[in-house]
Each structure stands twice: as structure tokens, then as C-alpha cells.
Amino acid sequence: MDNELTARELAALMKKAAGVTVVADELELRLDAGFDEFGLDSLGLLGIVGELENNHAMVLPPDAERCRTPREFLDLVNSNVVAGA
């Protein structure tokens, strides 16, 4: 992954890695809502972390699966992308 992760890409990852369907436009509008409001639990977020690490050659901090909101997760992932660039 060469570019920052977007809310739209996160919505696609939520579907692919956790089986949670989220409308990307809604996710973009509600970045500060808890993942639980979208039906994503900690195991689902762990699946997203695994997907990013395994298929996008990223190494995320060990606490990445503890993020509570999409904004928090995107900020963490994208700060990692910038740091690794």
C-alpha cells in the first residue's frame, strides 16, 4: 500500500475481512462513531489488521485492533504509512 487508507477502502476491508457491510458514504460521514455502531467487533477489526499486514505488506502497532472508531484506525494506519515512506 503506497497511499493512505481511505474511508472507502476501510469500508471495503470491513466487508472483505470481517463480513460487515457498511455504506462507504455513511462511514465517511460518521468517522467518529464507534466501530460497534457499524456492527464491527474487536475480532472483525483484528481481521482487518491481518488483511492489511498480510496482503499489503504493512506492519501495524500491536494495539491497532484496539482502535474504537474509524477515524482513530485510519489515523493510526496512515501515520504508519507516512512513517514507513
mmCIF file as gemmi writes it, N, C-alpha and C atoms, coordinates in Angstrom:
data_model
loop_
_atom_site.group_PDB
_atom_site.id
_atom_site.type_symbol
_atom_site.label_atom_id
_atom_site.label_alt_id
_atom_site.label_comp_id
_atom_site.label_asym_id
_atom_site.label_entity_id
_atom_site.label_seq_id
_atom_site.pdbx_PDB_ins_code
_atom_site.Cartn_x
_atom_site.Cartn_y
_atom_site.Cartn_z
_atom_site.occupancy
_atom_site.B_iso_or_equiv
_atom_site.pdbx_formal_charge
_atom_site.auth_seq_id
_atom_site.auth_asym_id
_atom_site.pdbx_PDB_model_num
ATOM 1 N N . MET Axp A 1 ? 0.849 -1.171 0 1 0 ? 1 A 1
ATOM 2 C CA . MET Axp A 1 ? 0 0 0 1 0 ? 1 A 1
ATOM 3 C C . MET Axp A 1 ? 0.893 1.233 0 1 0 ? 1 A 1
ATOM 4 N N . ASP Axp A 2 ? 0.818 1.99 -1.062 1 0 ? 2 A 1
ATOM 5 C CA . ASP Axp A 2 ? 1.669 3.162 -1.2 1 0 ? 2 A 1
ATOM 6 C C . ASP Axp A 2 ? 0.982 4.439 -0.73 1 0 ? 2 A 1
ATOM 7 N N . ASN Axp A 3 ? -0.323 4.45 -0.754 1 0 ? 3 A 1
ATOM 8 C CA . ASN Axp A 3 ? -1.084 5.643 -0.397 1 0 ? 3 A 1
ATOM 9 C C . ASN Axp A 3 ? -1.808 5.433 0.919 1 0 ? 3 A 1
ATOM 10 N N . GLU Axp A 4 ? -2.318 6.531 1.425 1 0 ? 4 A 1
ATOM 11 C CA . GLU Axp A 4 ? -3.07 6.451 2.672 1 0 ? 4 A 1
ATOM 12 C C . GLU Axp A 4 ? -4.369 5.672 2.464 1 0 ? 4 A 1
ATOM 13 N N . LEU Axp A 5 ? -4.775 4.99 3.516 1 0 ? 5 A 1
ATOM 14 C CA . LEU Axp A 5 ? -6.035 4.255 3.526 1 0 ? 5 A 1
ATOM 15 C C . LEU Axp A 5 ? -7.178 5.244 3.65 1 0 ? 5 A 1
ATOM 16 N N . THR Axp A 6 ? -8.18 5.107 2.798 1 0 ? 6 A 1
ATOM 17 C CA . THR Axp A 6 ? -9.346 6 2.833 1 0 ? 6 A 1
ATOM 18 C C . THR Axp A 6 ? -10.506 5.316 3.547 1 0 ? 6 A 1
ATOM 19 N N . ALA Axp A 7 ? -11.507 6.103 3.873 1 0 ? 7 A 1
ATOM 20 C CA . ALA Axp A 7 ? -12.711 5.552 4.484 1 0 ? 7 A 1
ATOM 21 C C . ALA Axp A 7 ? -13.392 4.566 3.534 1 0 ? 7 A 1
ATOM 22 N N . ARG Axp A 8 ? -13.368 4.856 2.245 1 0 ? 8 A 1
ATOM 23 C CA . ARG Axp A 8 ? -13.971 3.938 1.265 1 0 ? 8 A 1
ATOM 24 C C . ARG Axp A 8 ? -13.241 2.592 1.258 1 0 ? 8 A 1
ATOM 25 N N . GLU Axp A 9 ? -11.924 2.645 1.32 1 0 ? 9 A 1
ATOM 26 C CA . GLU Axp A 9 ? -11.144 1.407 1.358 1 0 ? 9 A 1
ATOM 27 C C . GLU Axp A 9 ? -11.383 0.661 2.672 1 0 ? 9 A 1
ATOM 28 N N . LEU Axp A 10 ? -11.526 1.399 3.752 1 0 ? 10 A 1
ATOM 29 C CA . LEU Axp A 10 ? -11.823 0.759 5.034 1 0 ? 10 A 1
ATOM 30 C C . LEU Axp A 10 ? -13.174 0.059 4.977 1 0 ? 10 A 1
ATOM 31 N N . ALA Axp A 11 ? -14.164 0.695 4.364 1 0 ? 11 A 1
ATOM 32 C CA . ALA Axp A 11 ? -15.476 0.068 4.218 1 0 ? 11 A 1
ATOM 33 C C . ALA Axp A 11 ? -15.362 -1.248 3.438 1 0 ? 11 A 1
ATOM 34 N N . ALA Axp A 12 ? -14.557 -1.246 2.381 1 0 ? 12 A 1
ATOM 35 C CA . ALA Axp A 12 ? -14.352 -2.472 1.598 1 0 ? 12 A 1
ATOM 36 C C . ALA Axp A 12 ? -13.64 -3.538 2.43 1 0 ? 12 A 1
ATOM 37 N N . LEU Axp A 13 ? -12.669 -3.119 3.239 1 0 ? 13 A 1
ATOM 38 C CA . LEU Axp A 13 ? -11.971 -4.071 4.113 1 0 ? 13 A 1
ATOM 39 C C . LEU Axp A 13 ? -12.899 -4.636 5.18 1 0 ? 13 A 1
ATOM 40 N N . MET Axp A 14 ? -13.805 -3.809 5.682 1 0 ? 14 A 1
ATOM 41 C CA . MET Axp A 14 ? -14.766 -4.287 6.676 1 0 ? 14 A 1
ATOM 42 C C . MET Axp A 14 ? -15.61 -5.409 6.089 1 0 ? 14 A 1
ATOM 43 N N . LYS Axp A 15 ? -15.985 -5.273 4.823 1 0 ? 15 A 1
ATOM 44 C CA . LYS Axp A 15 ? -16.771 -6.308 4.145 1 0 ? 15 A 1
ATOM 45 C C . LYS Axp A 15 ? -15.919 -7.548 3.889 1 0 ? 15 A 1
ATOM 46 N N . LYS Axp A 16 ? -14.726 -7.348 3.348 1 0 ? 16 A 1
ATOM 47 C CA . LYS Axp A 16 ? -13.876 -8.466 2.948 1 0 ? 16 A 1
ATOM 48 C C . LYS Axp A 16 ? -13.337 -9.249 4.148 1 0 ? 16 A 1
ATOM 49 N N . ALA Axp A 17 ? -12.824 -8.547 5.138 1 0 ? 17 A 1
ATOM 50 C CA . ALA Axp A 17 ? -12.127 -9.22 6.237 1 0 ? 17 A 1
ATOM 51 C C . ALA Axp A 17 ? -13.024 -9.564 7.418 1 0 ? 17 A 1
ATOM 52 N N . ALA Axp A 18 ? -14.154 -8.849 7.553 1 0 ? 18 A 1
ATOM 53 C CA . ALA Axp A 18 ? -14.997 -9.077 8.724 1 0 ? 18 A 1
ATOM 54 C C . ALA Axp A 18 ? -16.438 -9.415 8.373 1 0 ? 18 A 1
ATOM 55 N N . GLY Axp A 19 ? -16.779 -9.334 7.093 1 0 ? 19 A 1
ATOM 56 C CA . GLY Axp A 19 ? -18.139 -9.663 6.676 1 0 ? 19 A 1
ATOM 57 C C . GLY Axp A 19 ? -19.168 -8.629 7.092 1 0 ? 19 A 1
ATOM 58 N N . VAL Axp A 20 ? -18.714 -7.405 7.37 1 0 ? 20 A 1
ATOM 59 C CA . VAL Axp A 20 ? -19.617 -6.334 7.796 1 0 ? 20 A 1
ATOM 60 C C . VAL Axp A 20 ? -19.797 -5.359 6.639 1 0 ? 20 A 1
ATOM 61 N N . THR Axp A 21 ? -21.022 -5.253 6.15 1 0 ? 21 A 1
ATOM 62 C CA . THR Axp A 21 ? -21.303 -4.354 5.045 1 0 ? 21 A 1
ATOM 63 C C . THR Axp A 21 ? -21.633 -2.97 5.581 1 0 ? 21 A 1
ATOM 64 N N . VAL Axp A 22 ? -20.868 -1.997 5.127 1 0 ? 22 A 1
ATOM 65 C CA . VAL Axp A 22 ? -21.053 -0.602 5.529 1 0 ? 22 A 1
ATOM 66 C C . VAL Axp A 22 ? -21.058 0.238 4.259 1 0 ? 22 A 1
ATOM 67 N N . VAL Axp A 23 ? -22.009 1.131 4.141 1 0 ? 23 A 1
ATOM 68 C CA . VAL Axp A 23 ? -22.045 2.051 3.01 1 0 ? 23 A 1
ATOM 69 C C . VAL Axp A 23 ? -20.889 3.033 3.191 1 0 ? 23 A 1
ATOM 70 N N . ALA Axp A 24 ? -20.028 3.107 2.193 1 0 ? 24 A 1
ATOM 71 C CA . ALA Axp A 24 ? -18.821 3.933 2.295 1 0 ? 24 A 1
ATOM 72 C C . ALA Axp A 24 ? -19.15 5.392 2.591 1 0 ? 24 A 1
ATOM 73 N N . ASP Axp A 25 ? -20.205 5.919 1.965 1 0 ? 25 A 1
ATOM 74 C CA . ASP Axp A 25 ? -20.584 7.315 2.21 1 0 ? 25 A 1
ATOM 75 C C . ASP Axp A 25 ? -20.97 7.527 3.674 1 0 ? 25 A 1
ATOM 76 N N . GLU Axp A 26 ? -21.655 6.552 4.246 1 0 ? 26 A 1
ATOM 77 C CA . GLU Axp A 26 ? -22.052 6.657 5.655 1 0 ? 26 A 1
ATOM 78 C C . GLU Axp A 26 ? -20.823 6.611 6.561 1 0 ? 26 A 1
ATOM 79 N N . LEU Axp A 27 ? -19.895 5.728 6.248 1 0 ? 27 A 1
ATOM 80 C CA . LEU Axp A 27 ? -18.677 5.631 7.04 1 0 ? 27 A 1
ATOM 81 C C . LEU Axp A 27 ? -17.911 6.952 6.985 1 0 ? 27 A 1
ATOM 82 N N . GLU Axp A 28 ? -17.82 7.552 5.804 1 0 ? 28 A 1
ATOM 83 C CA . GLU Axp A 28 ? -17.124 8.833 5.659 1 0 ? 28 A 1
ATOM 84 C C . GLU Axp A 28 ? -17.77 9.926 6.506 1 0 ? 28 A 1
ATOM 85 N N . LEU Axp A 29 ? -19.082 9.882 6.635 1 0 ? 29 A 1
ATOM 86 C CA . LEU Axp A 29 ? -19.801 10.896 7.412 1 0 ? 29 A 1
ATOM 87 C C . LEU Axp A 29 ? -19.747 10.632 8.915 1 0 ? 29 A 1
ATOM 88 N N . ARG Axp A 30 ? -19.461 9.4 9.295 1 0 ? 30 A 1
ATOM 89 C CA . ARG Axp A 30 ? -19.518 9.026 10.718 1 0 ? 30 A 1
ATOM 90 C C . ARG Axp A 30 ? -18.191 8.443 11.196 1 0 ? 30 A 1
ATOM 91 N N . LEU Axp A 31 ? -17.104 9.088 10.863 1 0 ? 31 A 1
ATOM 92 C CA . LEU Axp A 31 ? -15.78 8.57 11.223 1 0 ? 31 A 1
ATOM 93 C C . LEU Axp A 31 ? -15.546 8.505 12.733 1 0 ? 31 A 1
ATOM 94 N N . ASP Axp A 32 ? -16.284 9.308 13.494 1 0 ? 32 A 1
ATOM 95 C CA . ASP Axp A 32 ? -16.086 9.314 14.939 1 0 ? 32 A 1
ATOM 96 C C . ASP Axp A 32 ? -17.062 8.405 15.677 1 0 ? 32 A 1
ATOM 97 N N . ALA Axp A 33 ? -17.924 7.722 14.946 1 0 ? 33 A 1
ATOM 98 C CA . ALA Axp A 33 ? -18.829 6.753 15.561 1 0 ? 33 A 1
ATOM 99 C C . ALA Axp A 33 ? -18.03 5.506 15.93 1 0 ? 33 A 1
ATOM 100 N N . GLY Axp A 34 ? -18.444 4.824 16.954 1 0 ? 34 A 1
ATOM 101 C CA . GLY Axp A 34 ? -17.76 3.596 17.351 1 0 ? 34 A 1
ATOM 102 C C . GLY Axp A 34 ? -17.917 2.508 16.311 1 0 ? 34 A 1
ATOM 103 N N . PHE Axp A 35 ? -16.893 1.678 16.179 1 0 ? 35 A 1
ATOM 104 C CA . PHE Axp A 35 ? -16.995 0.551 15.25 1 0 ? 35 A 1
ATOM 105 C C . PHE Axp A 35 ? -18.204 -0.317 15.579 1 0 ? 35 A 1
ATOM 106 N N . ASP Axp A 36 ? -18.551 -0.409 16.866 1 0 ? 36 A 1
ATOM 107 C CA . ASP Axp A 36 ? -19.696 -1.227 17.266 1 0 ? 36 A 1
ATOM 108 C C . ASP Axp A 36 ? -20.999 -0.725 16.647 1 0 ? 36 A 1
ATOM 109 N N . GLU Axp A 37 ? -21.083 0.573 16.365 1 0 ? 37 A 1
ATOM 110 C CA . GLU Axp A 37 ? -22.282 1.118 15.728 1 0 ? 37 A 1
ATOM 111 C C . GLU Axp A 37 ? -22.438 0.627 14.287 1 0 ? 37 A 1
ATOM 112 N N . PHE Axp A 38 ? -21.346 0.169 13.712 1 0 ? 38 A 1
ATOM 113 C CA . PHE Axp A 38 ? -21.373 -0.384 12.353 1 0 ? 38 A 1
ATOM 114 C C . PHE Axp A 38 ? -21.456 -1.912 12.371 1 0 ? 38 A 1
ATOM 115 N N . GLY Axp A 39 ? -21.442 -2.497 13.566 1 0 ? 39 A 1
ATOM 116 C CA . GLY Axp A 39 ? -21.512 -3.948 13.694 1 0 ? 39 A 1
ATOM 117 C C . GLY Axp A 39 ? -20.164 -4.636 13.66 1 0 ? 39 A 1
ATOM 118 N N . LEU Axp A 40 ? -19.089 -3.861 13.824 1 0 ? 40 A 1
ATOM 119 C CA . LEU Axp A 40 ? -17.747 -4.433 13.806 1 0 ? 40 A 1
ATOM 120 C C . LEU Axp A 40 ? -17.24 -4.594 15.225 1 0 ? 40 A 1
ATOM 121 N N . ASP Axp A 41 ? -16.848 -5.817 15.574 1 0 ? 41 A 1
ATOM 122 C CA . ASP Axp A 41 ? -16.305 -6.063 16.911 1 0 ? 41 A 1
ATOM 123 C C . ASP Axp A 41 ? -14.783 -6.176 16.844 1 0 ? 41 A 1
ATOM 124 N N . SER Axp A 42 ? -14.168 -6.459 17.98 1 0 ? 42 A 1
ATOM 125 C CA . SER Axp A 42 ? -12.705 -6.499 18.04 1 0 ? 42 A 1
ATOM 126 C C . SER Axp A 42 ? -12.12 -7.606 17.168 1 0 ? 42 A 1
ATOM 127 N N . LEU Axp A 43 ? -12.812 -8.718 17.039 1 0 ? 43 A 1
ATOM 128 C CA . LEU Axp A 43 ? -12.32 -9.794 16.165 1 0 ? 43 A 1
ATOM 129 C C . LEU Axp A 43 ? -12.38 -9.377 14.697 1 0 ? 43 A 1
ATOM 130 N N . GLY Axp A 44 ? -13.414 -8.642 14.34 1 0 ? 44 A 1
ATOM 131 C CA . GLY Axp A 44 ? -13.509 -8.137 12.977 1 0 ? 44 A 1
ATOM 132 C C . GLY Axp A 44 ? -12.399 -7.147 12.672 1 0 ? 44 A 1
ATOM 133 N N . LEU Axp A 45 ? -12.103 -6.288 13.643 1 0 ? 45 A 1
ATOM 134 C CA . LEU Axp A 45 ? -11.021 -5.329 13.446 1 0 ? 45 A 1
ATOM 135 C C . LEU Axp A 45 ? -9.68 -6.046 13.365 1 0 ? 45 A 1
ATOM 136 N N . LEU Axp A 46 ? -9.523 -7.096 14.13 1 0 ? 46 A 1
ATOM 137 C CA . LEU Axp A 46 ? -8.309 -7.908 14.054 1 0 ? 46 A 1
ATOM 138 C C . LEU Axp A 46 ? -8.17 -8.518 12.653 1 0 ? 46 A 1
ATOM 139 N N . GLY Axp A 47 ? -9.286 -8.923 12.069 1 0 ? 47 A 1
ATOM 140 C CA . GLY Axp A 47 ? -9.267 -9.443 10.698 1 0 ? 47 A 1
ATOM 141 C C . GLY Axp A 47 ? -8.82 -8.389 9.699 1 0 ? 47 A 1
ATOM 142 N N . ILE Axp A 48 ? -9.249 -7.15 9.9 1 0 ? 48 A 1
ATOM 143 C CA . ILE Axp A 48 ? -8.835 -6.051 9.025 1 0 ? 48 A 1
ATOM 144 C C . ILE Axp A 48 ? -7.35 -5.788 9.182 1 0 ? 48 A 1
ATOM 145 N N . VAL Axp A 49 ? -6.869 -5.79 10.421 1 0 ? 49 A 1
ATOM 146 C CA . VAL Axp A 49 ? -5.44 -5.604 10.685 1 0 ? 49 A 1
ATOM 147 C C . VAL Axp A 49 ? -4.644 -6.699 9.982 1 0 ? 49 A 1
ATOM 148 N N . GLY Axp A 50 ? -5.098 -7.937 10.103 1 0 ? 50 A 1
ATOM 149 C CA . GLY Axp A 50 ? -4.433 -9.061 9.457 1 0 ? 50 A 1
ATOM 150 C C . GLY Axp A 50 ? -4.42 -8.922 7.944 1 0 ? 50 A 1
ATOM 151 N N . GLU Axp A 51 ? -5.523 -8.482 7.383 1 0 ? 51 A 1
ATOM 152 C CA . GLU Axp A 51 ? -5.61 -8.264 5.936 1 0 ? 51 A 1
ATOM 153 C C . GLU Axp A 51 ? -4.592 -7.221 5.488 1 0 ? 51 A 1
ATOM 154 N N . LEU Axp A 52 ? -4.502 -6.121 6.211 1 0 ? 52 A 1
ATOM 155 C CA . LEU Axp A 52 ? -3.541 -5.073 5.855 1 0 ? 52 A 1
ATOM 156 C C . LEU Axp A 52 ? -2.106 -5.566 5.991 1 0 ? 52 A 1
ATOM 157 N N . GLU Axp A 53 ? -1.834 -6.299 7.042 1 0 ? 53 A 1
ATOM 158 C CA . GLU Axp A 53 ? -0.47 -6.783 7.263 1 0 ? 53 A 1
ATOM 159 C C . GLU Axp A 53 ? -0.077 -7.87 6.267 1 0 ? 53 A 1
ATOM 160 N N . ASN Axp A 54 ? -0.973 -8.788 5.997 1 0 ? 54 A 1
ATOM 161 C CA . ASN Axp A 54 ? -0.646 -9.924 5.134 1 0 ? 54 A 1
ATOM 162 C C . ASN Axp A 54 ? -0.682 -9.596 3.642 1 0 ? 54 A 1
ATOM 163 N N . ASN Axp A 55 ? -1.627 -8.789 3.223 1 0 ? 55 A 1
ATOM 164 C CA . ASN Axp A 55 ? -1.816 -8.564 1.796 1 0 ? 55 A 1
ATOM 165 C C . ASN Axp A 55 ? -1.343 -7.206 1.308 1 0 ? 55 A 1
ATOM 166 N N . HIS Axp A 56 ? -0.948 -6.342 2.238 1 0 ? 56 A 1
ATOM 167 C CA . HIS Axp A 56 ? -0.486 -5.013 1.84 1 0 ? 56 A 1
ATOM 168 C C . HIS Axp A 56 ? 0.897 -4.719 2.417 1 0 ? 56 A 1
ATOM 169 N N . ALA Axp A 57 ? 1.561 -5.745 2.912 1 0 ? 57 A 1
ATOM 170 C CA . ALA Axp A 57 ? 2.925 -5.634 3.427 1 0 ? 57 A 1
ATOM 171 C C . ALA Axp A 57 ? 3.091 -4.499 4.432 1 0 ? 57 A 1
ATOM 172 N N . MET Axp A 58 ? 2.115 -4.358 5.315 1 0 ? 58 A 1
ATOM 173 C CA . MET Axp A 58 ? 2.197 -3.34 6.356 1 0 ? 58 A 1
ATOM 174 C C . MET Axp A 58 ? 2.474 -4.004 7.69 1 0 ? 58 A 1
ATOM 175 N N . VAL Axp A 59 ? 3.141 -3.296 8.558 1 0 ? 59 A 1
ATOM 176 C CA . VAL Axp A 59 ? 3.312 -3.74 9.936 1 0 ? 59 A 1
ATOM 177 C C . VAL Axp A 59 ? 2.669 -2.673 10.806 1 0 ? 59 A 1
ATOM 178 N N . LEU Axp A 60 ? 1.591 -3.047 11.465 1 0 ? 60 A 1
ATOM 179 C CA . LEU Axp A 60 ? 0.862 -2.096 12.306 1 0 ? 60 A 1
ATOM 180 C C . LEU Axp A 60 ? 1.249 -2.306 13.77 1 0 ? 60 A 1
ATOM 181 N N . PRO Axp A 61 ? 1.101 -1.272 14.579 1 0 ? 61 A 1
ATOM 182 C CA . PRO Axp A 61 ? 1.397 -1.412 16 1 0 ? 61 A 1
ATOM 183 C C . PRO Axp A 61 ? 0.527 -2.498 16.629 1 0 ? 61 A 1
ATOM 184 N N . PRO Axp A 62 ? 1.009 -3.126 17.687 1 0 ? 62 A 1
ATOM 185 C CA . PRO Axp A 62 ? 0.254 -4.215 18.32 1 0 ? 62 A 1
ATOM 186 C C . PRO Axp A 62 ? -1.128 -3.81 18.827 1 0 ? 62 A 1
ATOM 187 N N . ASP Axp A 63 ? -1.321 -2.54 19.101 1 0 ? 63 A 1
ATOM 188 C CA . ASP Axp A 63 ? -2.611 -2.105 19.63 1 0 ? 63 A 1
ATOM 189 C C . ASP Axp A 63 ? -3.579 -1.63 18.541 1 0 ? 63 A 1
ATOM 190 N N . ALA Axp A 64 ? -3.275 -1.89 17.28 1 0 ? 64 A 1
ATOM 191 C CA . ALA Axp A 64 ? -4.126 -1.425 16.177 1 0 ? 64 A 1
ATOM 192 C C . ALA Axp A 64 ? -5.549 -1.954 16.302 1 0 ? 64 A 1
ATOM 193 N N . GLU Axp A 65 ? -5.701 -3.169 16.795 1 0 ? 65 A 1
ATOM 194 C CA . GLU Axp A 65 ? -7.045 -3.745 16.902 1 0 ? 65 A 1
ATOM 195 C C . GLU Axp A 65 ? -7.83 -3.168 18.072 1 0 ? 65 A 1
ATOM 196 N N . ARG Axp A 66 ? -7.229 -2.277 18.832 1 0 ? 66 A 1
ATOM 197 C CA . ARG Axp A 66 ? -7.929 -1.644 19.953 1 0 ? 66 A 1
ATOM 198 C C . ARG Axp A 66 ? -8.558 -0.302 19.58 1 0 ? 66 A 1
ATOM 199 N N . CYS Axp A 67 ? -8.38 0.132 18.361 1 0 ? 67 A 1
ATOM 200 C CA . CYS Axp A 67 ? -8.985 1.393 17.927 1 0 ? 67 A 1
ATOM 201 C C . CYS Axp A 67 ? -10.497 1.292 18.077 1 0 ? 67 A 1
ATOM 202 N N . ARG Axp A 68 ? -11.109 2.364 18.492 1 0 ? 68 A 1
ATOM 203 C CA . ARG Axp A 68 ? -12.544 2.352 18.761 1 0 ? 68 A 1
ATOM 204 C C . ARG Axp A 68 ? -13.388 2.972 17.645 1 0 ? 68 A 1
ATOM 205 N N . THR Axp A 69 ? -12.771 3.81 16.831 1 0 ? 69 A 1
ATOM 206 C CA . THR Axp A 69 ? -13.525 4.488 15.768 1 0 ? 69 A 1
ATOM 207 C C . THR Axp A 69 ? -12.782 4.372 14.439 1 0 ? 69 A 1
ATOM 208 N N . PRO Axp A 70 ? -13.509 4.511 13.343 1 0 ? 70 A 1
ATOM 209 C CA . PRO Axp A 70 ? -12.836 4.518 12.04 1 0 ? 70 A 1
ATOM 210 C C . PRO Axp A 70 ? -11.769 5.605 11.934 1 0 ? 70 A 1
ATOM 211 N N . ARG Axp A 71 ? -12.05 6.806 12.464 1 0 ? 71 A 1
ATOM 212 C CA . ARG Axp A 71 ? -11.057 7.881 12.39 1 0 ? 71 A 1
ATOM 213 C C . ARG Axp A 71 ? -9.776 7.502 13.132 1 0 ? 71 A 1
ATOM 214 N N . GLU Axp A 72 ? -9.926 6.935 14.313 1 0 ? 72 A 1
ATOM 215 C CA . GLU Axp A 72 ? -8.763 6.517 15.1 1 0 ? 72 A 1
ATOM 216 C C . GLU Axp A 72 ? -7.949 5.476 14.333 1 0 ? 72 A 1
ATOM 217 N N . PHE Axp A 73 ? -8.633 4.519 13.714 1 0 ? 73 A 1
ATOM 218 C CA . PHE Axp A 73 ? -7.952 3.475 12.952 1 0 ? 73 A 1
ATOM 219 C C . PHE Axp A 73 ? -7.263 4.054 11.716 1 0 ? 73 A 1
ATOM 220 N N . LEU Axp A 74 ? -7.976 4.889 10.971 1 0 ? 74 A 1
ATOM 221 C CA . LEU Axp A 74 ? -7.39 5.497 9.778 1 0 ? 74 A 1
ATOM 222 C C . LEU Axp A 74 ? -6.175 6.35 10.136 1 0 ? 74 A 1
ATOM 223 N N . ASP Axp A 75 ? -6.282 7.113 11.22 1 0 ? 75 A 1
ATOM 224 C CA . ASP Axp A 75 ? -5.151 7.937 11.645 1 0 ? 75 A 1
ATOM 225 C C . ASP Axp A 75 ? -3.945 7.072 11.993 1 0 ? 75 A 1
ATOM 226 N N . LEU Axp A 76 ? -4.182 5.978 12.693 1 0 ? 76 A 1
ATOM 227 C CA . LEU Axp A 76 ? -3.093 5.078 13.077 1 0 ? 76 A 1
ATOM 228 C C . LEU Axp A 76 ? -2.45 4.443 11.847 1 0 ? 76 A 1
ATOM 229 N N . VAL Axp A 77 ? -3.269 3.9 10.97 1 0 ? 77 A 1
ATOM 230 C CA . VAL Axp A 77 ? -2.754 3.25 9.762 1 0 ? 77 A 1
ATOM 231 C C . VAL Axp A 77 ? -2.006 4.264 8.89 1 0 ? 77 A 1
ATOM 232 N N . ASN Axp A 78 ? -2.602 5.411 8.685 1 0 ? 78 A 1
ATOM 233 C CA . ASN Axp A 78 ? -1.999 6.394 7.788 1 0 ? 78 A 1
ATOM 234 C C . ASN Axp A 78 ? -0.752 7.029 8.373 1 0 ? 78 A 1
ATOM 235 N N . SER Axp A 79 ? -0.67 7.17 9.673 1 0 ? 79 A 1
ATOM 236 C CA . SER Axp A 79 ? 0.584 7.655 10.26 1 0 ? 79 A 1
ATOM 237 C C . SER Axp A 79 ? 1.681 6.613 10.106 1 0 ? 79 A 1
ATOM 238 N N . ASN Axp A 80 ? 1.282 5.359 10.088 1 0 ? 80 A 1
ATOM 239 C CA . ASN Axp A 80 ? 2.227 4.268 9.867 1 0 ? 80 A 1
ATOM 240 C C . ASN Axp A 80 ? 2.711 4.26 8.415 1 0 ? 80 A 1
ATOM 241 N N . VAL Axp A 81 ? 1.8 4.544 7.466 1 0 ? 81 A 1
ATOM 242 C CA . VAL Axp A 81 ? 2.165 4.601 6.044 1 0 ? 81 A 1
ATOM 243 C C . VAL Axp A 81 ? 3.165 5.729 5.819 1 0 ? 81 A 1
ATOM 244 N N . VAL Axp A 82 ? 2.902 6.894 6.41 1 0 ? 82 A 1
ATOM 245 C CA . VAL Axp A 82 ? 3.773 8.048 6.26 1 0 ? 82 A 1
ATOM 246 C C . VAL Axp A 82 ? 5.146 7.761 6.89 1 0 ? 82 A 1
ATOM 247 N N . ALA Axp A 83 ? 5.144 7.162 8.07 1 0 ? 83 A 1
ATOM 248 C CA . ALA Axp A 83 ? 6.386 6.852 8.756 1 0 ? 83 A 1
ATOM 249 C C . ALA Axp A 83 ? 7.216 5.842 7.981 1 0 ? 83 A 1
ATOM 250 N N . GLY Axp A 84 ? 6.53 4.915 7.297 1 0 ? 84 A 1
ATOM 251 C CA . GLY Axp A 84 ? 7.243 3.898 6.535 1 0 ? 84 A 1
ATOM 252 C C . GLY Axp A 84 ? 7.676 4.346 5.167 1 0 ? 84 A 1
ATOM 253 N N . ALA Axp A 85 ? 7.217 5.512 4.734 1 0 ? 85 A 1
ATOM 254 C CA . ALA Axp A 85 ? 7.546 6.009 3.391 1 0 ? 85 A 1
ATOM 255 C C . ALA Axp A 85 ? 8.971 6.509 3.3 1 0 ? 85 A 1
